[in-house]
Amino acid sequence: SQTIHQWPATLVQPVGSPLSLECTVEGTSNPNLYWYRQAAGRGLQLLFYSVGIGQISSEVPQNLSASRPQDRQFILSSKKLLLSDSGFYLCAWSSDRGNIQYFGAGTRLSVL
Amino acid sequence: AQSVTQLDSQVPVFEEAPVELRCNYSSSVSVYLFWYVQYPNQGLQLLLKYLSGSTLVKGINGFEAEFNKSQTSFHLRKPSVHISDTAEYFCAVSLSGYSTLTFGKGTMLLVSP
């Protein structure tokens, strides 16, 4: 069966520090991968999605970037964090032909 | 572009009462519809989905939803809620043939004894 892993679960970072959040999927190949941010009372905002290695689509301009160095690995990064980057970050995957997305447990990021 | 509106940010109910969480969408083309549940500090779990076929779909934990194309709605229902159903519920839509989802802002279901 397929599983999705996100780490770390929680992270506290100072303003201006770099960020790297990792997401990996097991048990499937060539998945579509997604990064979402969830801010209180604002639902889920799609940040990036990828349909293959090195292929990244950005949904909103911001202080973040994403990379997909391997088929089942998706990384969310920032060179310098802002206070507004605080939130709950969720990674998700779907099959390359499917619409159903399956979510990881999330990372709670606090930028202080 | 498609959009999703969840009319209630919070719905308080008593245990064993019925509940309906409302979801409306806007799209000019065919859509797929989903309900996800999120327990505190956890990821989202798929409750149910409508892709095609019967407009009444049944999901996990006794939930069901009905797709109403004329009213562009996909309301979630449960005939008798439990304390353990306390969570945030998200409605989502995707366009047929596309994999990205658009989410509503969520409805917090608060079940009290």
Interface residues (C-beta under 8 A of the other chain):
Chain A: Q6 N32 Y34 G41 R42 G43 L44 L46 Y49 V51 E59 F88 L90 A92 S94 G98 N99 I100 Q101 Y102 F103 G104 A105 G106 R108
Chain B: S9 Y32 F34 Y36 N41 Q42 G43 L44 Q45 L46 K49 L51 F90 S94 Y98 S99 T100 L101 T102 F103 G104 K105 G106
